[in-house]
Amino acid sequence: MVRDGYIYGLSLLMVAAILVWFTSSWIWAVAPVLLAGFFLWFFRDPHRTIPSGSGLIVSPGDGLVTETAIIATPQGPRQRISIFLSVFDVHVNRAPIGGILSQVRYQNGKYLNAMNPDSAERNEQNIVTVRGEDADHGIEVTFKQIAGLLARRIVFRYGEGQTVARGQRVGLIKFGSRVDVVVPAEAVLRVKVGQRVKGGESVLAAVDRGVIA
């Protein structure tokens, strides 16, 4: 479990105990106990089996694939995969490939519904680019942690120049949100719209290293 779950959950259980102590009635404890249970469940961090193999790009988060599209970038055409995380999904984020964090940039913005296509550019977000090494050498993947209608805090625990492994835990987005993954144009997608994916475990796309080396 993410540390935040213990902080919120135990704090609310303490509130429940205090209310029972002062009121001598358990009825006042129902709401904080239910909220404590929700936070302990929401901040769960289940074990994931990270796939091995060259050129695999895994999902940075749990959720529903809502869009796959070709987009224009300053570096040329790329493919974007959008994943919507509801409040019922695990919100721990993981690195899509192994490599060096070549860019970590936080952008202030709005809190549009994460299902809204405009949220990809207008919402508060953290933009991370990973330059692949080892099995992912030659691949560059950008992923965005995008705040949603309810999300009010994006957490990312690493900085530029640091190295991450494929599927490594790197942060989280609190409550409903979205992650976008921008992969090379030549990547072969392994998912489609409407499919559910798991962070660090589901393969979103694969790149033939020989094509881009």
VENMO-V33522 format. One record per pair of residues at least 24 apart in sequence whose C-alpha atoms are under 10 Angstrom apart, sorted by the first residue. I is the first residue (numbers start at 0). GAP is how many residues later the second one is. D is the distance in Angstrom with one decimal. If there is no record, write none. Layout:
i;gap;d
I;GAP;D
I;GAP;D
This chain:
i;gap;d
0;39;7.7
0;40;8.5
0;41;9.0
0;42;5.9
0;43;4.4
0;44;4.6
0;45;7.4
0;46;10.0
0;91;9.5
1;38;8.8
1;40;9.2
1;41;5.4
1;42;6.2
1;43;6.1
1;44;9.8
1;89;9.6
1;90;8.0
1;169;9.7
1;170;9.1
2;37;9.6
2;40;7.9
2;41;9.4
2;42;9.8
3;35;8.3
3;36;8.5
3;38;9.7
3;39;6.8
3;40;9.7
3;170;9.6
4;31;8.5
4;32;9.3
4;33;9.0
4;34;5.4
4;35;4.8
4;36;7.6
4;37;7.3
4;38;5.0
4;39;7.4
4;40;9.8
5;30;8.9
5;33;8.1
5;34;6.6
5;37;8.5
6;29;9.6
6;32;9.0
6;33;9.1
7;27;8.7
7;28;6.7
7;29;9.5
7;30;9.5
7;31;6.3
7;32;7.7
7;35;9.6
8;24;8.3
8;25;9.5
8;26;7.5
8;27;4.1
8;28;6.7
8;29;8.0
8;30;5.7
8;31;5.6
8;32;9.2
8;34;9.7
9;26;7.0
9;27;9.6
9;29;9.5
9;30;8.8
10;25;7.9
11;24;5.4
11;25;9.1
11;27;9.4
12;24;9.1
37;50;9.9
40;47;9.1
40;48;10.0
40;49;9.1
41;45;7.4
41;46;7.1
41;47;7.7
41;48;6.8
41;49;7.7
41;50;9.9
41;132;9.0
41;133;8.2
42;46;9.5
42;47;7.0
42;48;7.1
42;49;7.8
42;129;9.3
42;131;8.6
42;132;9.4
43;45;9.4
43;46;6.6
43;47;8.2
43;48;8.2
44;45;6.9
44;46;8.2
44;47;6.6
44;48;9.8
44;124;9.5
45;44;8.2
45;46;9.2
45;153;9.9
46;153;9.5
46;154;9.7
47;119;8.3
47;120;9.8
47;150;8.3
47;151;7.8
47;152;6.5
47;153;6.0
47;154;9.5
48;118;8.6
48;150;9.8
48;151;7.4
48;152;5.7
48;153;9.2
49;115;9.9
49;116;7.4
49;117;5.9
49;118;8.7
49;149;9.2
49;150;5.7
49;151;5.1
49;152;8.3
49;153;9.3
50;115;8.6
50;116;8.4
50;149;8.0
50;150;6.3
50;151;8.0
50;152;7.7
51;83;8.5
51;114;8.8
51;149;10.0
52;82;6.7
52;83;8.5
52;153;9.5
53;43;9.9
53;80;8.4
53;81;4.6
53;82;5.8
53;83;8.3
53;152;8.2
53;153;7.9
53;154;7.8
53;155;7.2
54;42;8.2
54;43;9.7
54;77;8.9
54;79;9.6
54;80;6.4
54;81;4.9
54;82;7.7
54;83;8.7
54;84;7.3
54;132;8.9
54;150;8.3
54;151;5.3
54;152;4.7
54;153;6.1
54;154;6.2
54;155;9.8
55;40;8.3
55;41;7.1
55;42;9.6
55;79;8.5
55;80;7.2
55;83;9.5
55;110;8.8
55;131;9.3
55;132;9.8
55;134;9.8
55;146;9.7
55;147;6.5
55;148;7.8
55;149;6.2
55;150;4.6
55;151;6.5
55;152;8.9
55;153;9.9
56;38;9.0
56;39;5.3
56;40;5.6
56;41;9.1
56;79;8.5
56;82;9.2
56;84;8.3
56;109;8.0
56;110;9.2
56;124;9.4
56;126;8.2
56;130;9.1
56;131;10.0
56;132;9.4
56;133;9.4
56;143;9.0
56;144;9.6
56;145;8.6
56;146;5.7
56;147;5.7
56;148;5.2
56;149;5.9
56;150;8.0
57;36;8.5
57;37;7.7
57;38;4.6
57;39;6.7
57;108;7.5
57;109;6.9
57;123;9.6
57;132;9.8
57;139;9.2
57;140;8.6
57;141;7.1
57;142;5.5
57;143;6.2
57;144;5.5
57;145;4.3
57;146;5.3
57;147;7.2
57;148;8.8
58;24;8.7
58;34;8.7
58;35;7.4
58;36;7.9
58;37;5.7
58;38;9.1
58;84;9.6
58;107;9.8
58;108;8.1
58;120;9.0
58;121;9.5
58;122;8.0
58;138;6.9
58;139;6.5
58;140;4.8
58;141;5.5
58;142;6.9
58;143;5.7
58;144;6.2
58;145;5.8
58;146;8.9
59;31;9.7
59;32;8.4
59;33;5.2
59;34;4.5
59;35;5.6
59;36;5.3
59;37;9.1
59;83;7.7
59;84;9.2
59;85;9.0
59;106;9.4
59;107;7.4
59;108;9.1
59;109;8.8
59;110;9.0
59;111;9.7
59;112;9.8
59;119;7.3
59;120;8.7
59;121;7.9
59;137;9.3
59;138;8.0
59;139;4.9
59;140;6.0
59;141;8.9
59;142;9.0
59;143;9.8
59;144;9.4
60;24;7.7
60;28;8.8
60;29;7.5
60;30;6.7
60;31;6.6
60;32;5.0
60;33;6.4
60;34;9.0
60;35;9.0
60;84;9.3
60;106;9.7
60;108;9.9
60;111;8.7
60;112;9.6
60;117;8.6
60;118;7.0
60;119;9.5
60;136;7.5
60;137;6.1
60;138;3.9
60;139;7.1
60;140;9.2
60;141;9.2
61;24;9.0
61;26;9.7
61;27;6.0
61;28;5.8
61;29;6.9
61;30;8.0
61;31;8.1
61;32;9.6
61;116;9.6
61;117;9.2
61;134;7.5
61;135;5.4
61;136;4.3
61;137;4.8
61;138;8.6
61;139;9.3
61;140;8.9
62;24;9.8
62;25;9.0
62;26;6.2
62;27;8.0
62;28;8.9
62;114;9.5
62;115;8.4
62;116;9.0
62;131;9.8
62;132;8.5
62;133;5.6
62;134;5.6
62;135;6.8
62;136;8.2
63;25;9.3
63;114;9.4
63;128;9.7
63;129;7.8
63;130;6.2
63;131;5.8
63;132;4.5
63;133;6.4
63;134;9.2
64;113;9.8
64;114;9.6
64;115;9.6
64;126;7.8
64;127;6.8
64;128;5.0
64;129;5.4
64;130;5.5
64;131;6.2
64;132;7.3
64;139;9.7
65;49;7.8
65;51;9.6
65;112;9.8
65;114;10.0
65;126;8.4
65;127;5.2
65;128;6.1
65;129;8.1
65;130;9.4
66;48;9.9
66;50;9.1
66;113;9.3
66;125;7.9
66;126;5.6
66;127;8.4
67;112;9.6
67;113;9.5
67;114;9.7
67;121;8.9
67;123;8.8
67;124;7.2
67;125;6.8
68;113;9.5
69;112;9.4
69;113;9.7
69;114;9.9
69;115;7.6
70;111;8.7
70;114;9.0
71;113;10.0
72;109;9.8
74;109;10.0
75;108;9.3
75;109;8.5
76;105;10.0
76;106;9.6
76;107;7.8
76;108;6.0
76;109;9.4
77;63;9.7
77;103;10.0
77;104;6.4
77;105;6.0
77;106;5.1
77;107;4.4
77;108;8.1
77;109;8.9
78;102;8.1
78;103;5.6
78;104;5.3
78;105;6.2
78;106;5.4
78;107;8.4
78;108;7.9
78;109;9.7
78;110;9.0
78;126;9.9
79;62;9.3
79;63;9.2
79;100;6.6
79;101;5.6
79;102;4.4
79;103;6.4
79;104;8.9
79;105;9.1
80;62;9.3
80;98;8.4
80;99;5.7
80;100;5.1
80;101;6.5
80;102;8.0
80;108;9.0
80;110;8.9
80;111;9.0
80;112;8.9
80;123;8.0
80;124;9.4
81;32;9.9
81;33;9.4
81;35;9.3
81;38;8.7
81;61;9.6
81;62;9.4
81;96;7.2
81;97;6.0
81;98;4.4
81;99;6.5
81;100;8.8
81;111;8.9
82;31;9.2
82;32;9.0
82;94;8.8
82;95;5.7
82;96;5.3
82;97;6.2
82;98;8.2
82;110;9.2
82;111;9.6
82;112;9.4
82;113;8.6
82;114;8.3
83;30;6.7
83;31;6.7
83;62;9.6
83;64;9.3
83;92;8.0
83;93;6.3
83;94;4.6
83;95;6.7
83;96;8.7
83;112;9.4
83;113;10.0
84;29;8.2
84;30;9.3
84;61;10.0
84;63;9.0
84;88;9.2
84;90;8.2
84;91;5.6
84;92;5.1
84;93;5.4
84;94;7.7
84;111;10.0
85;28;9.1
85;29;9.8
85;62;9.4
85;64;9.8
85;89;7.3
85;90;4.7
85;91;6.6
85;92;8.4
86;63;8.8
86;64;9.4
86;87;8.7
86;88;5.3
86;89;4.9
86;90;8.1
87;87;8.6
87;88;8.3
88;86;8.8
88;87;8.4
88;88;9.8
88;109;9.2
89;82;9.0
89;83;9.6
89;84;9.8
89;85;9.3
89;108;8.5
89;109;8.3
90;80;8.6
90;81;5.5
90;82;5.8
90;83;6.7
90;84;7.2
90;85;8.4
90;86;8.5
90;87;9.7
90;108;8.8
91;63;9.4
91;77;6.9
91;78;7.8
91;79;6.0
91;80;4.4
91;81;7.0
91;82;8.8
91;107;7.7
91;108;9.7
92;52;8.3
92;62;9.1
92;63;8.6
92;74;8.7
92;75;8.3
92;76;5.9
92;77;5.8
92;78;5.1
92;79;5.0
92;80;7.5
92;86;8.9
92;105;10.0
92;106;6.6
92;107;8.1
93;70;9.4
93;71;9.1
93;72;7.7
93;73;5.0
93;74;5.1
93;75;4.4
93;76;5.2
93;77;7.0
93;78;8.4
93;104;10.0
93;105;6.2
93;106;5.7
93;107;9.5
94;33;9.4
94;34;9.9
94;35;8.2
94;46;9.6
94;47;9.9
94;48;8.6
94;69;6.9
94;70;6.8
94;71;5.4
94;72;5.0
94;73;5.4
94;74;6.6
94;75;6.4
94;76;9.2
94;104;8.7
94;105;7.1
95;33;9.9
95;34;8.2
95;36;9.8
95;45;7.5
95;46;8.7
95;47;7.9
95;68;9.5
95;69;8.5
95;70;5.7
95;71;6.0
95;72;8.3
95;73;10.0
95;85;8.3
95;87;9.8
95;103;8.5
95;104;6.9
95;105;9.5
95;106;9.8
95;107;8.9
95;108;8.8
95;109;9.9
96;33;7.1
96;34;8.3
96;35;6.5
96;36;8.6
96;38;8.9
96;39;6.5
96;40;9.4
96;42;8.3
96;43;8.5
96;44;7.4
96;45;9.8
96;67;7.9
96;68;6.5
96;69;4.2
96;70;6.9
96;71;8.8
96;103;9.1
97;32;7.5
97;33;7.9
97;34;5.6
97;35;6.1
97;36;7.5
97;37;7.7
97;38;6.2
97;39;8.4
97;41;9.4
97;42;9.9
97;43;9.9
97;65;7.5
97;66;5.4
97;67;4.0
97;68;4.2
97;69;7.8
97;70;8.3
98;30;9.6
98;31;5.8
98;32;5.3
98;33;4.1
98;34;4.6
98;35;7.6
98;36;9.2
98;37;7.3
98;38;7.7
98;39;9.7
98;40;8.9
98;41;8.8
98;42;9.7
98;62;9.5
98;63;8.4
98;64;5.5
98;65;5.6
98;66;6.4
98;67;7.8
99;29;8.4
99;30;5.5
99;31;5.3
99;32;6.5
99;33;7.2
99;40;9.6
99;59;9.7
99;60;7.7
99;61;5.9
99;62;5.7
99;63;4.4
99;64;6.4
99;65;8.9
100;27;7.1
100;28;5.9
100;29;4.6
100;30;6.4
100;31;8.9
100;39;9.9
100;40;9.9
100;41;9.6
100;57;8.2
100;58;7.0
100;59;5.0
100;60;5.3
100;61;5.6
100;62;6.2
100;63;7.4
101;26;7.8
101;27;5.7
101;28;5.8
101;29;6.2
101;30;9.7
101;38;9.3
101;40;9.7
101;57;8.8
101;58;5.5
101;59;6.0
101;60;8.2
101;61;9.3
102;24;7.6
102;25;5.6
102;26;5.1
102;27;7.3
102;28;9.1
102;39;8.8
102;56;8.0
102;57;5.5
102;58;8.0
102;59;10.0
103;24;4.6
103;25;6.6
103;26;9.1
103;38;9.7
103;39;9.9
103;40;9.8
103;52;9.0
103;54;8.4
103;55;6.4
103;56;5.8
103;57;9.3
104;24;9.0
104;39;9.5
104;54;9.3
104;55;9.1
105;38;9.6
105;39;9.4
105;48;9.3
105;50;9.7
106;39;9.6
107;39;9.8
108;37;9.7
108;38;8.8
109;37;8.3
109;38;8.6
109;39;8.8
110;35;9.0
110;36;6.3
110;37;5.3
110;38;5.0
110;39;7.5
110;40;7.6
110;41;8.1
110;66;9.5
111;34;9.9
111;35;8.1
111;36;5.9
111;37;5.3
111;38;9.0
111;39;9.8
111;65;9.7
112;34;8.7
112;35;5.3
112;36;4.6
112;37;8.1
112;38;9.6
112;63;8.7
112;64;8.1
112;65;9.3
113;32;7.6
113;33;7.1
113;34;4.6
113;35;6.5
113;36;9.1
113;37;9.3
113;62;7.5
113;63;5.5
113;64;5.6
113;65;9.0
114;33;8.3
114;34;9.3
114;61;9.9
114;62;8.6
114;63;7.8
115;32;9.3
115;33;9.9
115;62;10.0
118;27;7.5
118;28;8.2
118;29;7.7
118;30;9.6
118;58;9.7
118;59;8.7
119;24;8.3
119;25;9.4
119;26;6.9
119;27;9.3
119;28;9.9
119;58;8.3
119;59;8.6
119;60;7.4
120;25;9.0
121;24;9.4
121;25;9.9
122;24;6.2
122;25;7.4
122;26;9.3
123;24;8.2
123;27;9.4
123;28;8.7
123;29;9.1
123;30;8.6
124;28;9.4
124;29;7.4
124;48;9.7
124;52;9.9
124;53;9.4
124;54;9.2
125;28;7.3
125;29;8.6
125;30;7.9
125;47;9.9
125;53;9.7
126;29;10.0
126;52;9.8
126;53;9.3
126;54;9.9
127;28;9.4
127;30;9.9
127;31;9.3
127;32;8.9
127;53;9.6
128;31;9.1
128;52;9.7
128;53;9.1
129;30;9.4
129;31;9.7
129;32;9.8
129;33;8.7
129;34;8.5
130;32;9.4
130;33;10.0
131;31;9.5
131;32;9.5
131;33;9.4
131;34;9.4
132;30;9.1
132;31;9.6
132;32;9.2
133;31;9.8
134;31;9.5
134;74;8.7
135;29;9.8
135;30;8.7
135;70;9.9
135;71;8.7
135;72;9.7
135;73;7.7
136;72;7.4
136;75;9.2
136;76;7.7
137;69;9.4
137;70;9.8
137;71;6.8
137;72;9.1
137;73;9.3
137;74;6.2
137;75;5.4
138;44;8.3
138;45;7.5
138;48;9.6
138;67;9.9
138;68;7.6
138;69;9.4
138;70;7.7
138;73;7.4
138;74;8.4
139;42;8.8
139;43;7.1
139;44;7.1
140;40;7.1
140;41;5.8
140;42;5.1
140;43;7.2
141;38;8.2
141;39;5.9
141;40;5.0
141;41;6.8
141;42;9.5
142;36;6.8
142;37;5.4
142;38;4.3
142;39;6.0
142;40;8.6
143;34;8.1
143;35;5.4
143;36;5.1
143;37;6.5
143;38;8.5
144;26;9.1
144;27;8.1
144;28;7.0
144;32;7.8
144;33;6.4
144;34;4.9
144;35;7.1
144;36;9.2
145;27;7.8
145;30;9.5
145;31;6.0
145;32;5.1
145;33;5.7
145;34;7.7
146;26;7.0
146;27;8.2
146;28;8.5
146;29;7.5
146;30;5.1
146;31;6.6
146;32;8.7
147;25;9.1
147;26;9.2
147;27;7.9
147;28;5.6
147;29;4.2
147;30;6.7
147;31;10.0
148;26;8.8
148;27;6.8
148;28;7.3
149;24;8.2
149;25;6.0
149;26;5.6
149;27;7.5
150;24;4.9
150;25;5.5
150;26;6.1
150;27;9.5
151;24;9.3
151;25;9.4
165;34;7.3
165;35;9.6
166;32;7.3
166;33;4.1
166;34;7.2
166;35;9.7
167;31;9.6
167;32;7.2
168;30;9.2
168;31;8.3
182;24;9.0
183;28;9.2
185;25;8.1
185;26;8.6
186;24;9.6
186;25;10.0
